[in-house]
Amino acid sequence: MHKAQKRQKFGACGLVLAATLALGAAAPSTGVPLPPPPRRLAVPAPPVPPAPGNPAPGTSAPGDPAPPAPGDPAPGNAAPGIPEVLVRGEALDPQAGPLDTPDQALPPLVYQPSAAEDRLEPVAAPEGAYRLVEYVPQSEVAAEPGSCTAKAGPYQKQIERWLGLTVDGRQSAADCAEVRKFQQAQGISPAIGFAGPVTWSRMQFLSARKNPNAAHQCPVKAQRVACVDLARQLMWVQTGNKVTFGPVPIRSGRASLPTRGGWHKVYWRHKNHWSTIYHQSMPYAQFFDGGQAFHAVYHSVYTSEGSHGCVNLGLDDARKLWDALRQGDGVYVWGHREGT
């Protein structure tokens, strides 16, 4: 790398790092820098819900509102015409990391990582980083264990249909009991039977496991293709009709900075990518369009607001995707994340 290039500092998912020089403390055996752990920031107070269809960047704290309800409004949530804001169903952790990533639009400064650098594995995720925490009405956050909400959630009809219940969009004691049973089996908390976005996303993931491309929306090619379904917030890799990785849940771009659709190609891979502007790591980054890339995040992908354009995965999923793709592989993106 030229000296002039080393002096440049770029941000994550586009405005890129000062090569490997910004990776952190040196490894004792090889002298190669280790990636720093994710920055720990105090969680701000829950923000005012953004305007529908265009959430403001940088406000994705645990208290953010969930995506707007699809279809019919859910009955019983609040006064007529005033939907109750949904929040993560747990008390805020002042030590929790940021729930956002500084993905940008510009391409990174590409270079060839050394073999020694590529042997280093990104730091592990904090314990409990990927817990499935449902978004529930504020009044239900402190619900007693074993309680059952009488409020209908924004995905009441979809979840009733998935569970084989009477589809009427109204929460009954029987409905709540069945939803609670599913939530308990899947490790979703709080398991109070509220038909929220995390429960519905989990159901879509389970439905897609056997044949994620059943609707034939991802083109079938002889070569590897990474398929990104923005509507279901899922991605997988297929070669021909054979799925070789996934499907796994993802978090794509928000309304103001959406993940770009259409055909792309993996053009640069950087296992220990690090943003020198935003001081956040982007483990297992695989760039496919400008500054947009697949990469891991150190928190749940089930957040109410999308990324700044990248396709976020949990650390284990991003590590497996790193092994499943190669430079030059095709990436096909279609659909729209809800709210975009």
Beta strands, then each sheet from edge to edge (+ up, - down):
strand 1: 86-88
strand 2: 132-133
strand 3: 135-137
strand 4: 188-189
strand 5: 224-229
strand 6: 234-239
strand 7: 242-249
strand 8: 262-265
strand 9: 268-275
strand 10: 280-289
strand 11: 292-296
strand 12: 311-313
strand 13: 330-334
sheet 1: 1+ 3-
sheet 2: 2+ 4+
sheet 3: 7+ 6- 5+ 13+ 8-
sheet 4: 9+ 10- 11+ 12+
end
